[in-house]
Amino acid sequence: MTLILLQAIIQSIASTLYWIGLYVGIRALPGEKSRRLRWTVGSAAVLVVWLVGVMLLAANDVFRTDAPRIPVALLTTLAAGYLLLLSRTFRAIISGIPQHWLIGIQTFRILGGVFLVRYFQGELSGVFAIPAGVGDVLTGLFAPLVAY
């Protein structure tokens, strides 16, 4: 139970930092203030709904490995991301975020070591946990160096 609470707290912090990065990009948008306000409020609402939705789905065991739901979730996420990239405004927001921030935020991935902990506790399969955990930890360790 403690590990799940820790994951929820970490995900909440990471989502907040992602939104702060988006906010910096939104502030750099040219044009009227009301446009930036719509993007600010809209992006905050989307991230809150996304975070709460993922936590509720996870709490109801939707992402268990015995169901094909994980590939569906990944494909849905990729599709949403590619649809956002069709928007000229969204691309302008992303290009307004300092590049070292985009890399530095990956430092949070060091906490992907949780996958390894859950593997050693017998709660995750090694097929997923080992590559995901090792990859996340290495990415998180090297992100500050690359951002610098």
N, CA, C and O atoms as a GROMACS GRO file, in nm:
protein
  592
    1MET      N    1   0.082  -0.120   0.000
    1MET     CA    2   0.000   0.000   0.000
    1MET      C    3   0.086   0.126   0.000
    1MET      O    4   0.051   0.223  -0.067
    2THR      N    5   0.195   0.127   0.072
    2THR     CA    6   0.281   0.243   0.078
    2THR      C    7   0.342   0.274  -0.058
    2THR      O    8   0.354   0.390  -0.096
    3LEU      N    9   0.379   0.170  -0.132
    3LEU     CA   10   0.438   0.188  -0.265
    3LEU      C   11   0.338   0.251  -0.361
    3LEU      O   12   0.375   0.336  -0.442
    4ILE      N   13   0.213   0.211  -0.352
    4ILE     CA   14   0.109   0.266  -0.438
    4ILE      C   15   0.087   0.414  -0.406
    4ILE      O   16   0.072   0.496  -0.496
    5LEU      N   17   0.086   0.448  -0.278
    5LEU     CA   18   0.070   0.587  -0.238
    5LEU      C   19   0.189   0.670  -0.288
    5LEU      O   20   0.171   0.782  -0.335
    6LEU      N   21   0.308   0.616  -0.276
    6LEU     CA   22   0.427   0.684  -0.325
    6LEU      C   23   0.418   0.709  -0.476
    6LEU      O   24   0.452   0.817  -0.523
    7GLN      N   25   0.373   0.609  -0.550
    7GLN     CA   26   0.357   0.624  -0.694
    7GLN      C   27   0.256   0.733  -0.727
    7GLN      O   28   0.277   0.812  -0.819
    8ALA      N   29   0.147   0.740  -0.653
    8ALA     CA   30   0.044   0.841  -0.677
    8ALA      C   31   0.099   0.981  -0.650
    8ALA      O   32   0.072   1.075  -0.725
    9ILE      N   33   0.175   0.995  -0.542
    9ILE     CA   34   0.233   1.125  -0.508
    9ILE      C   35   0.333   1.167  -0.615
    9ILE      O   36   0.332   1.282  -0.659
   10ILE      N   37   0.419   1.076  -0.655
   10ILE     CA   38   0.520   1.107  -0.756
   10ILE      C   39   0.455   1.143  -0.888
   10ILE      O   40   0.496   1.238  -0.954
   11GLN      N   41   0.354   1.068  -0.928
   11GLN     CA   42   0.285   1.098  -1.054
   11GLN      C   43   0.217   1.234  -1.047
   11GLN      O   44   0.214   1.306  -1.147
   12SER      N   45   0.163   1.270  -0.932
   12SER     CA   46   0.099   1.401  -0.916
   12SER      C   47   0.201   1.513  -0.929
   12SER      O   48   0.176   1.614  -0.994
   13ILE      N   49   0.317   1.495  -0.866
   13ILE     CA   50   0.423   1.596  -0.876
   13ILE      C   51   0.472   1.608  -1.019
   13ILE      O   52   0.489   1.719  -1.070
   14ALA      N   53   0.496   1.495  -1.084
   14ALA     CA   54   0.544   1.498  -1.222
   14ALA      C   55   0.442   1.564  -1.314
   14ALA      O   56   0.480   1.643  -1.400
   15SER      N   57   0.315   1.534  -1.296
   15SER     CA   58   0.211   1.596  -1.380
   15SER      C   59   0.206   1.747  -1.359
   15SER      O   60   0.186   1.823  -1.454
   16THR      N   61   0.224   1.791  -1.236
   16THR     CA   62   0.228   1.934  -1.208
   16THR      C   63   0.346   2.000  -1.277
   16THR      O   64   0.333   2.108  -1.333
   17LEU      N   65   0.461   1.935  -1.273
   17LEU     CA   66   0.579   1.991  -1.340
   17LEU      C   67   0.561   1.992  -1.491
   17LEU      O   68   0.605   2.086  -1.557
   18TYR      N   69   0.496   1.890  -1.546
   18TYR     CA   70   0.468   1.891  -1.690
   18TYR      C   71   0.380   2.011  -1.725
   18TYR      O   72   0.403   2.078  -1.825
   19TRP      N   73   0.280   2.037  -1.642
   19TRP     CA   74   0.190   2.148  -1.670
   19TRP      C   75   0.264   2.281  -1.659
   19TRP      O   76   0.239   2.372  -1.738
   20ILE      N   77   0.355   2.293  -1.563
   20ILE     CA   78   0.434   2.417  -1.552
   20ILE      C   79   0.514   2.440  -1.679
   20ILE      O   80   0.523   2.552  -1.728
   21GLY      N   81   0.571   2.334  -1.734
   21GLY     CA   82   0.641   2.346  -1.861
   21GLY      C   83   0.548   2.390  -1.972
   21GLY      O   84   0.583   2.478  -2.052
   22LEU      N   85   0.429   2.331  -1.978
   22LEU     CA   86   0.331   2.374  -2.078
   22LEU      C   87   0.293   2.521  -2.058
   22LEU      O   88   0.277   2.595  -2.154
   23TYR      N   89   0.278   2.561  -1.933
   23TYR     CA   90   0.243   2.700  -1.903
   23TYR      C   91   0.349   2.796  -1.955
   23TYR      O   92   0.316   2.902  -2.009
   24VAL      N   93   0.475   2.760  -1.940
   24VAL     CA   94   0.582   2.845  -1.991
   24VAL      C   95   0.570   2.857  -2.143
   24VAL      O   96   0.587   2.965  -2.200
   25GLY      N   97   0.541   2.745  -2.209
   25GLY     CA   98   0.522   2.749  -2.353
   25GLY      C   99   0.399   2.829  -2.393
   25GLY      O  100   0.401   2.900  -2.493
   26ILE      N  101   0.292   2.818  -2.315
   26ILE     CA  102   0.168   2.892  -2.344
   26ILE      C  103   0.192   3.042  -2.329
   26ILE      O  104   0.141   3.121  -2.408
   27ARG      N  105   0.268   3.081  -2.229
   27ARG     CA  106   0.299   3.224  -2.209
   27ARG      C  107   0.374   3.283  -2.327
   27ARG      O  108   0.364   3.403  -2.353
   28ALA      N  109   0.449   3.198  -2.400
   28ALA     CA  110   0.525   3.247  -2.515
   28ALA      C  111   0.441   3.259  -2.641
   28ALA      O  112   0.489   3.308  -2.744
   29LEU      N  113   0.315   3.214  -2.636
   29LEU     CA  114   0.229   3.222  -2.754
   29LEU      C  115   0.203   3.368  -2.792
   29LEU      O  116   0.174   3.451  -2.706
   30PRO      N  117   0.213   3.399  -2.921
   30PRO     CA  118   0.176   3.533  -2.964
   30PRO      C  119   0.023   3.545  -2.970
   30PRO      O  120  -0.048   3.444  -2.976
   31GLY      N  121  -0.025   3.665  -2.968
   31GLY     CA  122  -0.170   3.684  -2.982
   31GLY      C  123  -0.233   3.735  -2.855
   31GLY      O  124  -0.166   3.783  -2.763
   32GLU      N  125  -0.364   3.724  -2.853
   32GLU     CA  126  -0.442   3.782  -2.744
   32GLU      C  127  -0.431   3.702  -2.615
   32GLU      O  128  -0.403   3.582  -2.615
   33LYS      N  129  -0.455   3.772  -2.506
   33LYS     CA  130  -0.445   3.712  -2.373
   33LYS      C  131  -0.552   3.605  -2.351
   33LYS      O  132  -0.527   3.506  -2.283
   34SER      N  133  -0.670   3.624  -2.407
   34SER     CA  134  -0.779   3.527  -2.386
   34SER      C  135  -0.743   3.391  -2.448
   34SER      O  136  -0.782   3.287  -2.395
   35ARG      N  137  -0.670   3.393  -2.557
   35ARG     CA  138  -0.625   3.268  -2.620
   35ARG      C  139  -0.532   3.192  -2.527
   35ARG      O  140  -0.546   3.070  -2.509
   36ARG      N  141  -0.436   3.264  -2.467
   36ARG     CA  142  -0.344   3.200  -2.373
   36ARG      C  143  -0.417   3.149  -2.250
   36ARG      O  144  -0.384   3.043  -2.197
   37LEU      N  145  -0.517   3.225  -2.204
   37LEU     CA  146  -0.595   3.183  -2.088
   37LEU      C  147  -0.672   3.055  -2.119
   37LEU      O  148  -0.677   2.965  -2.035
   38ARG      N  149  -0.732   3.044  -2.236
   38ARG     CA  150  -0.804   2.922  -2.275
   38ARG      C  151  -0.710   2.803  -2.276
   38ARG      O  152  -0.745   2.696  -2.227
   39TRP      N  153  -0.592   2.820  -2.332
   39TRP     CA  154  -0.495   2.710  -2.336
   39TRP      C  155  -0.446   2.674  -2.196
   39TRP      O  156  -0.424   2.557  -2.166
   40THR      N  157  -0.427   2.775  -2.111
   40THR     CA  158  -0.381   2.750  -1.974
   40THR      C  159  -0.484   2.668  -1.897
   40THR      O  160  -0.451   2.565  -1.837
   41VAL      N  161  -0.607   2.714  -1.897
   41VAL     CA  162  -0.713   2.644  -1.823
   41VAL      C  163  -0.742   2.508  -1.886
   41VAL      O  164  -0.758   2.409  -1.816
   42GLY      N  165  -0.747   2.504  -2.019
   42GLY     CA  166  -0.775   2.379  -2.088
   42GLY      C  167  -0.669   2.274  -2.063
   42GLY      O  168  -0.702   2.157  -2.040
   43SER      N  169  -0.542   2.313  -2.068
   43SER     CA  170  -0.435   2.216  -2.046
   43SER      C  171  -0.435   2.166  -1.902
   43SER      O  172  -0.409   2.048  -1.877
   44ALA      N  173  -0.463   2.255  -1.807
   44ALA     CA  174  -0.470   2.212  -1.667
   44ALA      C  175  -0.585   2.113  -1.648
   44ALA      O  176  -0.569   2.012  -1.579
   45ALA      N  177  -0.699   2.141  -1.709
   45ALA     CA  178  -0.814   2.051  -1.695
   45ALA      C  179  -0.785   1.915  -1.757
   45ALA      O  180  -0.816   1.812  -1.698
   46VAL      N  181  -0.725   1.915  -1.875
   46VAL     CA  182  -0.693   1.788  -1.941
   46VAL      C  183  -0.595   1.705  -1.857
   46VAL      O  184  -0.614   1.585  -1.841
   47LEU      N  185  -0.491   1.769  -1.803
   47LEU     CA  186  -0.394   1.695  -1.723
   47LEU      C  187  -0.455   1.642  -1.593
   47LEU      O  188  -0.421   1.532  -1.550
   48VAL      N  189  -0.544   1.718  -1.531
   48VAL     CA  190  -0.609   1.670  -1.408
   48VAL      C  191  -0.700   1.551  -1.440
   48VAL      O  192  -0.698   1.451  -1.368
   49VAL      N  193  -0.778   1.563  -1.546
   49VAL     CA  194  -0.866   1.452  -1.584
   49VAL      C  195  -0.784   1.329  -1.620
   49VAL      O  196  -0.818   1.218  -1.582
   50TRP      N  197  -0.674   1.350  -1.692
   50TRP     CA  198  -0.587   1.238  -1.731
   50TRP      C  199  -0.529   1.171  -1.607
   50TRP      O  200  -0.535   1.048  -1.595
   51LEU      N  201  -0.475   1.248  -1.515
   51LEU     CA  202  -0.414   1.193  -1.393
   51LEU      C  203  -0.516   1.117  -1.310
   51LEU      O  204  -0.491   1.004  -1.269
   52VAL      N  205  -0.630   1.177  -1.286
   52VAL     CA  206  -0.734   1.111  -1.206
   52VAL      C  207  -0.784   0.986  -1.278
   52VAL      O  208  -0.806   0.882  -1.216
   53GLY      N  209  -0.804   0.997  -1.409
   53GLY     CA  210  -0.851   0.882  -1.486
   53GLY      C  211  -0.756   0.764  -1.481
   53GLY      O  212  -0.798   0.651  -1.460
   54VAL      N  213  -0.627   0.791  -1.499
   54VAL     CA  214  -0.528   0.684  -1.494
   54VAL      C  215  -0.522   0.621  -1.355
   54VAL      O  216  -0.512   0.499  -1.342
   55MET      N  217  -0.530   0.704  -1.252
   55MET     CA  218  -0.527   0.650  -1.115
   55MET      C  219  -0.650   0.564  -1.087
   55MET      O  220  -0.639   0.459  -1.023
   56LEU      N  221  -0.766   0.608  -1.134
   56LEU     CA  222  -0.888   0.529  -1.113
   56LEU      C  223  -0.882   0.398  -1.191
   56LEU      O  224  -0.922   0.293  -1.139
   57LEU      N  225  -0.834   0.403  -1.314
   57LEU     CA  226  -0.820   0.280  -1.392
   57LEU      C  227  -0.722   0.184  -1.326
   57LEU      O  228  -0.747   0.063  -1.318
   58ALA      N  229  -0.610   0.237  -1.277
   58ALA     CA  230  -0.511   0.152  -1.211
   58ALA      C  231  -0.567   0.094  -1.081
   58ALA      O  232  -0.541  -0.022  -1.049
   59ALA      N  233  -0.643   0.173  -1.008
   59ALA     CA  234  -0.701   0.125  -0.883
   59ALA      C  235  -0.801   0.011  -0.908
   59ALA      O  236  -0.824  -0.071  -0.819
   60ASN      N  237  -0.860   0.008  -1.026
   60ASN     CA  238  -0.956  -0.097  -1.061
   60ASN      C  239  -0.892  -0.207  -1.144
   60ASN      O  240  -0.962  -0.281  -1.213
   61ASP      N  241  -0.760  -0.219  -1.138
   61ASP     CA  242  -0.684  -0.327  -1.203
   61ASP      C  243  -0.704  -0.335  -1.354
   61ASP      O  244  -0.697  -0.443  -1.412
   62VAL      N  245  -0.728  -0.222  -1.418
   62VAL     CA  246  -0.746  -0.222  -1.563
   62VAL      C  247  -0.615  -0.254  -1.634
   62VAL      O  248  -0.616  -0.309  -1.744
   63PHE      N  249  -0.503  -0.221  -1.573
   63PHE     CA  250  -0.374  -0.239  -1.639
   63PHE      C  251  -0.303  -0.368  -1.598
   63PHE      O  252  -0.181  -0.376  -1.608
   64ARG      N  253  -0.376  -0.466  -1.554
   64ARG     CA  254  -0.316  -0.596  -1.522
   64ARG      C  255  -0.260  -0.658  -1.648
   64ARG      O  256  -0.310  -0.634  -1.758
   65THR      N  257  -0.156  -0.739  -1.634
   65THR     CA  258  -0.088  -0.795  -1.750
   65THR      C  259  -0.166  -0.907  -1.818
   65THR      O  260  -0.130  -0.947  -1.929
   66ASP      N  261  -0.271  -0.958  -1.756
   66ASP     CA  262  -0.346  -1.068  -1.816
   66ASP      C  263  -0.451  -1.020  -1.917
   66ASP      O  264  -0.526  -1.101  -1.971
   67ALA      N  265  -0.457  -0.890  -1.941
   67ALA     CA  266  -0.555  -0.837  -2.036
   67ALA      C  267  -0.483  -0.753  -2.142
   67ALA      O  268  -0.378  -0.696  -2.114
   68PRO      N  269  -0.539  -0.744  -2.262
   68PRO     CA  270  -0.474  -0.666  -2.368
   68PRO      C  271  -0.502  -0.517  -2.357
   68PRO      O  272  -0.502  -0.446  -2.458
   69ARG      N  273  -0.526  -0.468  -2.238
   69ARG     CA  274  -0.562  -0.327  -2.220
   69ARG      C  275  -0.442  -0.234  -2.226
   69ARG      O  276  -0.456  -0.118  -2.263
   70ILE      N  277  -0.325  -0.283  -2.190
   70ILE     CA  278  -0.206  -0.198  -2.190
   70ILE      C  279  -0.173  -0.150  -2.332
   70ILE      O  280  -0.150  -0.031  -2.351
   71PRO      N  281  -0.170  -0.239  -2.433
   71PRO     CA  282  -0.146  -0.189  -2.569
   71PRO      C  283  -0.253  -0.089  -2.615
   71PRO      O  284  -0.222   0.006  -2.687
   72VAL      N  285  -0.377  -0.110  -2.575
   72VAL     CA  286  -0.484  -0.017  -2.612
   72VAL      C  287  -0.457   0.120  -2.548
   72VAL      O  288  -0.473   0.223  -2.613
   73ALA      N  289  -0.417   0.120  -2.421
   73ALA     CA  290  -0.386   0.246  -2.352
   73ALA      C  291  -0.268   0.316  -2.418
   73ALA      O  292  -0.271   0.438  -2.437
   74LEU      N  293  -0.165   0.240  -2.455
   74LEU     CA  294  -0.049   0.300  -2.522
   74LEU      C  295  -0.086   0.358  -2.658
   74LEU      O  296  -0.044   0.469  -2.692
   75LEU      N  297  -0.163   0.284  -2.735
   75LEU     CA  298  -0.204   0.333  -2.866
   75LEU      C  299  -0.294   0.456  -2.856
   75LEU      O  300  -0.284   0.547  -2.938
   76THR      N  301  -0.381   0.458  -2.756
   76THR     CA  302  -0.467   0.575  -2.735
   76THR      C  303  -0.383   0.697  -2.701
   76THR      O  304  -0.408   0.807  -2.752
   77THR      N  305  -0.283   0.679  -2.614
   77THR     CA  306  -0.196   0.788  -2.576
   77THR      C  307  -0.117   0.840  -2.697
   77THR      O  308  -0.108   0.961  -2.718
   78LEU      N  309  -0.062   0.749  -2.776
   78LEU     CA  310   0.011   0.790  -2.895
   78LEU      C  311  -0.078   0.862  -2.995
   78LEU      O  312  -0.038   0.964  -3.052
   79ALA      N  313  -0.199   0.812  -3.014
   79ALA     CA  314  -0.292   0.876  -3.108
   79ALA      C  315  -0.327   1.017  -3.061
   79ALA      O  316  -0.331   1.110  -3.141
   80ALA      N  317  -0.352   1.033  -2.931
   80ALA     CA  318  -0.383   1.167  -2.878
   80ALA      C  319  -0.265   1.261  -2.898
   80ALA      O  320  -0.283   1.377  -2.936
   81GLY      N  321  -0.145   1.212  -2.873
   81GLY     CA  322  -0.026   1.294  -2.892
   81GLY      C  323  -0.006   1.337  -3.036
   81GLY      O  324   0.026   1.453  -3.064
   82TYR      N  325  -0.025   1.244  -3.128
   82TYR     CA  326  -0.010   1.278  -3.270
   82TYR      C  327  -0.120   1.372  -3.317
   82TYR      O  328  -0.095   1.459  -3.401
   83LEU      N  329  -0.240   1.358  -3.264
   83LEU     CA  330  -0.347   1.451  -3.299
   83LEU      C  331  -0.315   1.592  -3.249
   83LEU      O  332  -0.341   1.690  -3.319
   84LEU      N  333  -0.258   1.601  -3.128
   84LEU     CA  334  -0.218   1.732  -3.077
   84LEU      C  335  -0.111   1.795  -3.164
   84LEU      O  336  -0.110   1.917  -3.183
   85LEU      N  337  -0.021   1.715  -3.216
   85LEU     CA  338   0.086   1.769  -3.300
   85LEU      C  339   0.035   1.824  -3.433
   85LEU      O  340   0.107   1.897  -3.501
   86LEU      N  341  -0.087   1.789  -3.470
   86LEU     CA  342  -0.147   1.848  -3.590
   86LEU      C  343  -0.184   1.995  -3.568
   86LEU      O  344  -0.202   2.070  -3.664
   87SER      N  345  -0.195   2.034  -3.443
   87SER     CA  346  -0.231   2.172  -3.409
   87SER      C  347  -0.108   2.262  -3.416
   87SER      O  348  -0.008   2.237  -3.349
   88ARG      N  349  -0.116   2.366  -3.496
   88ARG     CA  350  -0.006   2.463  -3.507
   88ARG      C  351   0.018   2.532  -3.373
   88ARG      O  352   0.133   2.560  -3.337
   89THR      N  353  -0.089   2.560  -3.299
   89THR     CA  354  -0.077   2.627  -3.170
   89THR      C  355  -0.004   2.537  -3.070
   89THR      O  356   0.083   2.584  -2.997
   90PHE      N  357  -0.039   2.409  -3.066
   90PHE     CA  358   0.027   2.318  -2.974
   90PHE      C  359   0.176   2.305  -3.007
   90PHE      O  360   0.259   2.302  -2.917
   91ARG      N  361   0.208   2.299  -3.134
   91ARG     CA  362   0.350   2.293  -3.173
   91ARG      C  363   0.424   2.420  -3.130
   91ARG      O  364   0.540   2.413  -3.089
   92ALA      N  365   0.357   2.535  -3.139
   92ALA     CA  366   0.418   2.661  -3.094
   92ALA      C  367   0.439   2.660  -2.942
   92ALA      O  368   0.540   2.711  -2.893
   93ILE      N  369   0.345   2.601  -2.869
   93ILE     CA  370   0.360   2.590  -2.724
   93ILE      C  371   0.480   2.505  -2.689
   93ILE      O  372   0.562   2.543  -2.606
   94ILE      N  373   0.492   2.389  -2.753
   94ILE     CA  374   0.604   2.299  -2.725
   94ILE      C  375   0.736   2.364  -2.761
   94ILE      O  376   0.835   2.349  -2.688
   95SER      N  377   0.740   2.437  -2.872
   95SER     CA  378   0.867   2.501  -2.909
   95SER      C  379   0.900   2.620  -2.818
   95SER      O  380   1.014   2.666  -2.818
   96GLY      N  381   0.801   2.669  -2.741
   96GLY     CA  382   0.826   2.778  -2.646
   96GLY      C  383   0.883   2.730  -2.514
   96GLY      O  384   0.924   2.812  -2.432
   97ILE      N  385   0.886   2.600  -2.491
   97ILE     CA  386   0.942   2.544  -2.368
   97ILE      C  387   1.093   2.531  -2.385
   97ILE      O  388   1.137   2.476  -2.486
   98PRO      N  389   1.173   2.581  -2.291
   98PRO     CA  390   1.318   2.566  -2.303
   98PRO      C  391   1.357   2.418  -2.318
   98PRO      O  392   1.307   2.332  -2.245
   99GLN      N  393   1.446   2.390  -2.412
   99GLN     CA  394   1.483   2.252  -2.441
   99GLN      C  395   1.544   2.181  -2.321
   99GLN      O  396   1.518   2.062  -2.301
  100HIS      N  397   1.623   2.250  -2.241
  100HIS     CA  398   1.683   2.184  -2.126
  100HIS      C  399   1.577   2.145  -2.023
  100HIS      O  400   1.599   2.052  -1.946
  101TRP      N  401   1.462   2.213  -2.021
  101TRP     CA  402   1.352   2.171  -1.934
  101TRP      C  403   1.293   2.040  -1.983
  101TRP      O  404   1.265   1.951  -1.903
  102LEU      N  405   1.275   2.029  -2.115
  102LEU     CA  406   1.217   1.908  -2.171
  102LEU      C  407   1.303   1.785  -2.140
  102LEU      O  408   1.251   1.675  -2.120
  103ILE      N  409   1.433   1.805  -2.136
  103ILE     CA  410   1.523   1.694  -2.104
  103ILE      C  411   1.532   1.675  -1.953
  103ILE      O  412   1.528   1.562  -1.904
  104GLY      N  413   1.543   1.784  -1.879
  104GLY     CA  414   1.560   1.777  -1.734
  104GLY      C  415   1.443   1.713  -1.663
  104GLY      O  416   1.462   1.648  -1.560
  105ILE      N  417   1.320   1.730  -1.714
  105ILE     CA  418   1.203   1.671  -1.649
  105ILE      C  419   1.213   1.519  -1.648
  105ILE      O  420   1.146   1.453  -1.567
  106GLN      N  421   1.293   1.464  -1.735
  106GLN     CA  422   1.309   1.318  -1.742
  106GLN      C  423   1.381   1.264  -1.618
  106GLN      O  424   1.386   1.142  -1.599
  107THR      N  425   1.437   1.352  -1.536
  107THR     CA  426   1.502   1.309  -1.412
  107THR      C  427   1.405   1.230  -1.324
  107THR      O  428   1.446   1.139  -1.252
  108PHE      N  429   1.277   1.264  -1.331
  108PHE     CA  430   1.176   1.192  -1.253
  108PHE      C  431   1.171   1.044  -1.288
  108PHE      O  432   1.122   0.964  -1.209
  109ARG      N  433   1.220   1.009  -1.404
  109ARG     CA  434   1.213   0.869  -1.447
  109ARG      C  435   1.301   0.779  -1.362
  109ARG      O  436   1.289   0.656  -1.369
  110ILE      N  437   1.390   0.836  -1.282
  110ILE     CA  438   1.471   0.755  -1.191
  110ILE      C  439   1.379   0.677  -1.097
  110ILE      O  440   1.415   0.570  -1.047
  111LEU      N  441   1.261   0.732  -1.073
  111LEU     CA  442   1.166   0.665  -0.986
  111LEU      C  443   1.100   0.546  -1.053
  111LEU      O  444   1.019   0.477  -0.992
  112GLY      N  445   1.135   0.520  -1.179
  112GLY     CA  446   1.091   0.398  -1.246
  112GLY      C  447   1.154   0.276  -1.182
  112GLY      O  448   1.120   0.162  -1.215
  113GLY      N  449   1.247   0.298  -1.090
  113GLY     CA  450   1.303   0.189  -1.012
  113GLY      C  451   1.194   0.116  -0.933
  113GLY      O  452   1.215   0.004  -0.886
  114VAL      N  453   1.078   0.181  -0.920
  114VAL     CA  454   0.964   0.118  -0.855
  114VAL      C  455   0.925  -0.009  -0.930
  114VAL      O  456   0.881  -0.107  -0.869
  115PHE      N  457   0.942  -0.008  -1.063
  115PHE     CA  458   0.912  -0.129  -1.141
  115PHE      C  459   1.001  -0.245  -1.096
  115PHE      O  460   0.955  -0.359  -1.086
  116LEU      N  461   1.127  -0.215  -1.070
  116LEU     CA  462   1.219  -0.319  -1.025
  116LEU      C  463   1.180  -0.368  -0.885
  116LEU      O  464   1.186  -0.488  -0.857
  117VAL      N  465   1.142  -0.276  -0.799
  117VAL     CA  466   1.100  -0.314  -0.664
  117VAL      C  467   0.978  -0.406  -0.673
  117VAL      O  468   0.971  -0.508  -0.605
  118ARG      N  469   0.882  -0.369  -0.757
  118ARG     CA  470   0.761  -0.451  -0.771
  118ARG      C  471   0.792  -0.585  -0.836
  118ARG      O  472   0.724  -0.685  -0.809
  119TYR      N  473   0.893  -0.588  -0.922
  119TYR     CA  474   0.936  -0.716  -0.981
  119TYR      C  475   0.992  -0.806  -0.872
  119TYR      O  476   0.957  -0.924  -0.865
  120PHE      N  477   1.080  -0.752  -0.787
  120PHE     CA  478   1.139  -0.833  -0.681
  120PHE      C  479   1.037  -0.873  -0.575
  120PHE      O  480   1.058  -0.971  -0.504
  121GLN      N  481   0.926  -0.799  -0.564
  121GLN     CA  482   0.818  -0.837  -0.474
  121GLN      C  483   0.725  -0.939  -0.538
  121GLN      O  484   0.634  -0.990  -0.472
  122GLY      N  485   0.747  -0.969  -0.666
  122GLY     CA  486   0.664  -1.065  -0.736
  122GLY      C  487   0.533  -1.008  -0.788
  122GLY      O  488   0.441  -1.083  -0.821
  123GLU      N  489   0.523  -0.875  -0.796
  123GLU     CA  490   0.399  -0.811  -0.839
  123GLU      C  491   0.398  -0.775  -0.987
  123GLU      O  492   0.292  -0.746  -1.042
  124LEU      N  493   0.514  -0.775  -1.053
  124LEU     CA  494   0.522  -0.745  -1.196
  124LEU      C  495   0.606  -0.851  -1.264
  124LEU      O  496   0.697  -0.908  -1.205
  125SER      N  497   0.574  -0.876  -1.390
  125SER     CA  498   0.654  -0.975  -1.464
  125SER      C  499   0.786  -0.912  -1.506
  125SER      O  500   0.794  -0.792  -1.531
  126GLY      N  501   0.888  -0.994  -1.514
  126GLY     CA  502   1.021  -0.948  -1.553
  126GLY      C  503   1.027  -0.900  -1.696
  126GLY      O  504   1.111  -0.816  -1.729
  127VAL      N  505   0.940  -0.952  -1.782
  127VAL     CA  506   0.939  -0.910  -1.922
  127VAL      C  507   0.915  -0.760  -1.934
  127VAL      O  508   0.972  -0.694  -2.020
  128PHE      N  509   0.830  -0.707  -1.847
  128PHE     CA  510   0.804  -0.563  -1.848
  128PHE      C  511   0.894  -0.489  -1.750
  128PHE      O  512   0.956  -0.389  -1.785
  129ALA      N  513   0.903  -0.538  -1.627
  129ALA     CA  514   0.964  -0.463  -1.518
  129ALA      C  515   1.113  -0.439  -1.537
  129ALA      O  516   1.162  -0.330  -1.509
  130ILE      N  517   1.186  -0.538  -1.585
  130ILE     CA  518   1.332  -0.522  -1.596
  130ILE      C  519   1.369  -0.419  -1.702
  130ILE      O  520   1.442  -0.325  -1.671
  131PRO      N  521   1.322  -0.432  -1.827
  131PRO     CA  522   1.360  -0.329  -1.925
  131PRO      C  523   1.304  -0.191  -1.890
  131PRO      O  524   1.372  -0.090  -1.906
  132ALA      N  525   1.180  -0.186  -1.841
  132ALA     CA  526   1.120  -0.057  -1.807
  132ALA      C  527   1.193   0.006  -1.688
  132ALA      O  528   1.226   0.125  -1.692
  133GLY      N  529   1.218  -0.072  -1.584
  133GLY     CA  530   1.285  -0.019  -1.465
  133GLY      C  531   1.427   0.026  -1.492
  133GLY      O  532   1.466   0.136  -1.454
  134VAL      N  533   1.504  -0.060  -1.558
  134VAL     CA  534   1.644  -0.025  -1.587
  134VAL      C  535   1.650   0.094  -1.682
  134VAL      O  536   1.729   0.186  -1.662
  135GLY      N  537   1.565   0.093  -1.785
  135GLY     CA  538   1.563   0.205  -1.881
  135GLY      C  539   1.524   0.335  -1.815
  135GLY      O  540   1.585   0.439  -1.841
  136ASP      N  541   1.423   0.332  -1.730
  136ASP     CA  542   1.380   0.453  -1.660
  136ASP      C  543   1.488   0.505  -1.566
  136ASP      O  544   1.516   0.625  -1.562
  137VAL      N  545   1.549   0.415  -1.490
  137VAL     CA  546   1.652   0.458  -1.395
  137VAL      C  547   1.771   0.520  -1.469
  137VAL      O  548   1.820   0.625  -1.429
  138LEU      N  549   1.816   0.456  -1.576
  138LEU     CA  550   1.929   0.511  -1.652
  138LEU      C  551   1.894   0.646  -1.717
  138LEU      O  552   1.975   0.738  -1.716
  139THR      N  553   1.774   0.656  -1.771
  139THR     CA  554   1.730   0.782  -1.830
  139THR      C  555   1.726   0.892  -1.724
  139THR      O  556   1.773   1.003  -1.747
  140GLY      N  557   1.670   0.860  -1.608
  140GLY     CA  558   1.662   0.957  -1.499
  140GLY      C  559   1.798   1.000  -1.448
  140GLY      O  560   1.818   1.117  -1.414
  141LEU      N  561   1.892   0.906  -1.443
  141LEU     CA  562   2.026   0.940  -1.396
  141LEU      C  563   2.101   1.031  -1.493
  141LEU      O  564   2.172   1.122  -1.452
  142PHE      N  565   2.084   1.006  -1.621
  142PHE     CA  566   2.159   1.082  -1.721
  142PHE      C  567   2.089   1.210  -1.768
  142PHE      O  568   2.152   1.292  -1.834
  143ALA      N  569   1.960   1.228  -1.738
  143ALA     CA  570   1.886   1.344  -1.784
  143ALA      C  571   1.949   1.477  -1.738
  143ALA      O  572   1.960   1.568  -1.820
  144PRO      N  573   1.989   1.493  -1.611
  144PRO     CA  574   2.049   1.621  -1.572
  144PRO      C  575   2.179   1.650  -1.648
  144PRO      O  576   2.206   1.765  -1.685
  145LEU      N  577   2.256   1.546  -1.671
  145LEU     CA  578   2.382   1.565  -1.745
  145LEU      C  579   2.354   1.610  -1.888
  145LEU      O  580   2.418   1.703  -1.938
  146VAL      N  581   2.259   1.546  -1.954
  146VAL     CA  582   2.224   1.583  -2.090
  146VAL      C  583   2.161   1.722  -2.095
  146VAL      O  584   2.188   1.800  -2.187
  147ALA      N  585   2.077   1.754  -1.998
  147ALA     CA  586   2.012   1.886  -1.994
  147ALA      C  587   2.117   1.995  -1.974
  147ALA      O  588   2.104   2.104  -2.029
  148TYR      N  589   2.220   1.964  -1.896
  148TYR     CA  590   2.325   2.063  -1.873
  148TYR      C  591   2.403   2.087  -2.001
  148TYR      O  592   2.497   2.167  -2.002
   0.00000   0.00000   0.00000
